[in-house]
Amino acid sequence: MTSERPRFRLGFLTHVQGSGTDPALTYRNAQELFVVADELGFDVGWVAQHHVPLGGGLSSVWTFLAHAAARTTRIRLGTAVTVLPLEDPVRLAEDVATVDVLSGGRVELGVGSGSGDLEYAAFGRDAARRRELTSEHLDVLRRALRGEEVGAPGFRVQPAPGDFTDRIWQGVFSGGGAAYAASGGSNLLLNRAAYGHDAPTDEVQRPWADAFLAAWDRPRRPRIGLSRLVFPAKDRRTALRHIGDDVHRAALRMAEHGAFPKGLAADEALRRFHAFHGSPEEIVAALRQERVLPLATDLITQFNPAVPDHDATIRALELIATEVAPALGWSPAARDEPAPAGV
């Protein structure tokens, strides 16, 4: 690229989890991460929606992001993902448009089908129809965000939505899903781990990214968001002290549902979650070997399934923004400039 912009935007993703039993503290700490990331120059802050506690602790993502919008000035605000089949797409469009107006046009909308049968049952939706419902709801959502009539003749959502042409993302778990996202003009979101596969995550996902790019036929540049577990610290031993046990426990839990083989050792659990951990220099060297990163327009760093203490989390964000990402070619925008809408 010949542009002066960095070749990727830098993001962070929080699943809004805490190690204690005080949700108010957990939510306050997660909000503070947005403030810190805004000050550090991160381009996008993302949250994940979970209606059941396993995997995350945030169900009402747009309420959360509205509060984050009030506490930040430039960082963009996204969902990775909103569980679309469980939403009324017209109501969702109203929430999205409202947060976009409140934030000055900083919203990035990531959607997906979710994975939990319990949450589908709780919302009275048929989990067997998750893909069909995702497609149906996304079609309505797109039309609503284009300001078209939806739901009934003469009805349009308010406030009038901004231009979401290049701000809708889809989380996918296959090459076919990636091609389908491209055919609809969605940006691509790739998860931190490729569940159900023995090969390394980037080896599995690279063909998905290639399929997305091959299917892309829009005039604008395609965008790929790459989510990765990245936890820098003084050294590998320190990083493992903060994340190792949590990652291992999460892998053993997921093995009970068939996502990973049972009985994984701690090292194998870290590999299955494609974890980049250790000193900044070690992480940079490992990320330079990452197969999907060269295609990514957005690097989305996260610590989940680990739940480090709050101070360690903030320190890790600082190291990502000041040492890891700059070594890979990223640089922050000036504090008085909005984060770029695209790269």
Buried (B, 14 or more C-beta within 10 A) or exposed (E): EEEEEBBBBBBBBBBBBBEEEEEEEBBEBBBBBBBBBBBBBBBBBBBBBBBBEEBBBBBEBBEBBBBBBEEBBBBBBBBBBBBBBBBEBBEBBBBBBBBBBBBEEBBBBBBBBBBBEEBBEEEEBEBEBBEEBBBBBBEBBBBBBBBEEBBEEEEBBEEEBBEBEBBBBBBBBBBEBBBBBBEBBBBBBBBBBBBEBEEBBBBBBBBBBBBBBEBBEEEEEBBBBBBBBBBBBEEBEBBBEBBBEBBBBBBBBBBEEEBBEEEBEBEBBBBBBBBBBBBBEBBBEBBEEBBBBEBBBBBBBBBBBBBBEBEBBBBBBBBBBBBBBBBBEBEBBEEEEBBBBBB
